[in-house]
Amino acid sequence: MRLGFYQFEPKFHDPEHNLARIETALGRARADLVVLPELCTTGYLLRDRAELERYAEEVPSGPTCRRLAAVCARRNLAVVAGLAERAGSRIFNSAVLFTPEGRVNTYRKSHLFLDEKDIFDPGDTGFPVFEVGSVKVGMLVCFDYIFPEPARSLALAGCQVVCHPANLVLDYAQWMTLTRSAENRVFWVLANRTGTETLGDRTLAFTGLSQIVEPRGRLLYRAGMDSEELPVIDIEPERALDKLATPRNHLLDDRRTDLYRL
């Protein structure tokens, strides 16, 4: 599998500009699967629920979804994009998987970060696993990484590649995903953004450093802090099926679930 991410700085409140930029970048990608950042078409610091409602769209019928689906079909490419998803009266911070065959699958962010709790609804999908070709793929969004349960849930469901759209601001986040990759023996594609956003007296600086990690927690590629990049790495997804830490220690089978009372 040829695996990549697109790290860039979305233009705040300009979905059309951001989507055109994404389409251009994907048009150059020779990849099987590319991961885009969290809220990649809108920017992050949305003022309130009313402002979020102006930018949220339904999946799969919204304009961003239709255009990304068309790119995937034209380029024989799968894409995971972080989007604001409208579902009736609810709005989720979602990751959406588009496949070249036309399938659209959604994961809704489970662990909302800081002021996201004021404008988004908490995700209700659990941690499903989908297929890109013959490869089992799962999705998380940004702050989900800080909890061990989401990645472990994906691993228990057979996930080989974790796709992780993010708008990271904490300086230890990238290192923690190395651990999540190693403790579950999965490939991990972290697609972070760059730049800063300011809303009133609040400024967030996004950390870049998007990365692709192999199942023992080693970096295959890490982007710069401020660079725009779309790297593509060849991986062997079947390596994620080997859960042996030693010849006698299986990371999933050796769990002591009889002792995990809490």
C-alpha positions in Angstrom: 0.0 0.0 0.0 1.2 3.5 -0.8 0.3 5.6 2.2 0.5 9.4 2.6 -0.7 12.5 4.4 -1.3 16.1 3.3 0.1 18.6 5.8 -0.8 22.3 5.1 -2.3 25.4 6.7 -6.0 25.7 6.0 -7.3 29.3 5.3 -9.7 30.2 8.1 -13.4 30.4 7.2 -12.7 29.7 3.5 -13.9 26.1 2.6 -13.8 26.8 -1.2 -10.1 27.9 -1.1 -9.1 25.0 1.1 -11.0 22.4 -1.0 -9.4 23.7 -4.2 -6.0 23.4 -2.6 -6.7 19.9 -1.4 -8.0 18.9 -4.9 -4.8 20.2 -6.5 -2.5 18.4 -4.0 -4.4 15.1 -4.4 -4.2 15.4 -8.1 -0.5 15.1 -7.9 -0.5 12.2 -5.4 0.5 8.7 -6.5 -0.9 6.9 -3.5 -3.5 4.4 -2.4 -4.6 6.2 0.8 -4.0 9.9 1.8 -5.0 11.4 5.2 -6.0 15.0 5.6 -6.1 17.1 8.8 -9.0 17.6 11.2 -11.5 20.2 10.0 -9.4 20.6 6.9 -11.8 22.8 4.9 -13.0 25.2 7.7 -10.2 25.9 10.1 -10.5 25.2 13.8 -11.4 28.1 16.1 -15.1 28.5 15.3 -16.7 31.1 17.5 -19.9 29.3 18.6 -22.5 26.7 17.6 -24.2 29.1 15.2 -21.0 29.7 13.3 -20.3 26.0 13.2 -23.7 25.4 11.7 -22.9 27.6 8.7 -19.9 25.4 7.8 -21.2 21.9 8.8 -22.5 19.6 6.0 -24.2 16.3 5.6 -22.3 13.1 4.8 -22.2 11.9 2.0 -24.4 14.5 0.3 -22.6 17.7 1.2 -20.5 19.7 -1.4 -17.1 18.8 0.1 -18.0 15.1 0.2 -19.2 15.1 -3.4 -16.0 16.8 -4.6 -13.7 14.5 -2.6 -15.6 11.4 -3.8 -15.1 12.6 -7.4 -11.3 13.0 -6.8 -11.1 9.5 -5.4 -12.9 8.0 -8.3 -10.9 9.9 -10.8 -7.5 9.2 -9.2 -8.2 5.6 -7.9 -7.4 6.9 -4.5 -8.8 6.6 -0.9 -8.9 9.7 1.2 -9.6 10.3 4.9 -10.7 13.9 5.6 -11.6 15.7 8.9 -14.9 17.5 8.4 -17.7 19.1 10.4 -20.6 16.7 9.9 -24.2 17.7 10.2 -26.7 14.9 11.1 -30.1 16.3 11.7 -29.8 18.7 14.7 -26.4 17.3 15.7 -23.0 18.3 14.5 -19.9 16.1 14.9 -16.2 16.6 14.4 -15.8 13.7 12.0 -13.3 11.7 10.0 -14.7 10.6 6.6 -13.2 7.8 4.5 -13.8 8.0 0.7 -12.9 5.0 -1.4 -12.3 4.9 -5.2 -15.3 2.5 -5.5 -17.6 5.2 -4.1 -18.0 4.0 -0.5 -18.2 6.7 2.2 -17.6 5.8 5.8 -17.7 8.0 8.9 -16.1 8.1 12.4 -17.3 10.7 14.8 -14.8 12.1 17.3 -15.3 10.5 20.7 -13.1 12.7 23.0 -13.8 16.4 22.5 -11.0 18.8 23.3 -11.4 22.0 25.4 -14.0 24.3 23.9 -15.1 21.8 21.3 -17.4 20.6 24.1 -19.4 23.8 23.7 -20.1 23.5 19.9 -19.8 19.8 18.8 -21.8 16.8 19.9 -19.8 13.9 21.3 -19.3 11.1 18.8 -21.6 8.1 18.8 -20.0 5.7 16.3 -17.7 3.7 18.5 -14.5 2.6 16.7 -15.4 0.8 13.5 -13.0 -0.7 11.0 -13.4 -0.4 7.3 -11.6 -1.8 4.2 -9.5 0.0 1.6 -8.8 -2.8 -0.9 -7.9 -5.7 1.3 -6.5 -3.5 4.1 -8.4 -2.9 7.4 -8.4 0.8 8.3 -9.6 2.7 11.3 -10.0 6.4 12.1 -9.4 8.6 15.1 -9.6 12.4 15.4 -7.0 14.5 17.2 -7.5 14.2 21.0 -8.7 10.6 20.8 -5.0 9.7 20.8 -4.5 10.6 24.5 -6.8 7.7 25.6 -5.4 4.2 25.1 -8.9 2.6 24.6 -9.7 3.9 21.1 -6.5 2.6 19.5 -6.8 -0.7 21.4 -10.4 -1.0 20.3 -9.4 -0.6 16.7 -6.6 -3.2 17.1 -8.9 -5.7 18.6 -11.2 -5.3 15.6 -8.4 -6.1 13.2 -7.3 -2.6 12.2 -3.9 -2.5 10.3 -3.7 1.2 9.6 -4.9 4.0 11.9 -5.8 7.2 10.1 -5.5 10.2 12.4 -6.7 13.6 11.2 -5.6 16.2 13.8 -5.1 19.9 14.7 -2.5 19.2 17.4 -1.3 21.9 19.8 0.2 19.9 22.7 3.9 19.4 22.3 3.9 15.7 23.4 1.1 14.5 21.1 3.3 13.2 18.2 5.4 11.1 20.7 2.3 9.6 22.2 1.1 8.2 18.9 4.4 6.4 18.6 3.5 4.6 21.8 -0.1 3.9 20.5 1.3 2.4 17.4 3.8 0.2 19.2 1.5 -1.1 21.9 -1.1 -2.2 19.3 1.3 -3.1 16.4 -0.4 -1.0 13.9 0.6 1.5 11.2 -0.3 5.1 12.1 -0.8 8.0 9.8 -1.0 11.3 11.7 -2.1 14.2 9.4 -1.6 17.4 11.4 -1.9 21.0 10.2 0.4 24.0 10.5 0.0 27.7 11.2 -1.9 29.7 13.9 -5.4 30.8 14.4 -6.7 33.7 16.6 -10.2 34.2 18.0 -10.5 37.2 20.4 -7.8 36.8 23.0 -7.1 33.2 22.2 -4.4 32.0 19.8 -3.6 28.4 18.9 -0.3 27.4 17.3 -0.5 24.1 15.5 2.5 21.9 15.6 2.8 20.2 12.2 5.2 17.3 12.4 2.7 14.9 10.7 4.1 11.4 10.6 3.8 7.8 9.4 4.8 5.2 12.0 5.3 1.5 11.5 3.9 -1.2 13.9 6.9 -1.2 16.3 6.6 2.6 16.9 9.4 3.6 14.6 9.1 6.7 12.4 8.9 6.1 8.7 8.5 9.8 7.9 8.0 13.0 9.8 7.2 16.4 8.3 8.5 19.7 9.4 6.7 22.0 11.9 5.7 24.6 9.2 6.1 22.9 5.9 3.4 22.0 3.3 4.0 18.4 2.4 2.4 15.4 0.8 4.8 12.5 1.2 3.9 8.9 0.2 5.5 5.9 1.8 5.3 2.2 0.7 4.2 -0.1 3.5 3.4 -3.8 3.9 0.1 -3.8 5.8 0.4 -7.5 6.7 3.1 -6.5 9.2 0.3 -5.1 11.4 -1.1 -8.7 11.7 2.0 -9.7 13.8 1.2 -8.9 17.4 4.2 -10.7 19.0 6.3 -8.6 21.3 8.5 -11.6 21.9 8.2 -15.2 20.6 6.1 -15.9 23.7 4.2 -12.6 24.2 1.2 -11.7 22.1 0.0 -8.2 22.8 -3.7 -9.0 22.4 -3.9 -12.7 23.6 -1.8 -12.1 26.7 -4.1 -9.4 28.1 -5.3 -10.2 31.6 -8.9 -9.3 31.1 -9.8 -11.2 34.3 -7.9 -8.5 36.2 -9.1 -5.4 34.4 -12.0 -4.7 36.8 -12.3 -1.0 36.3 
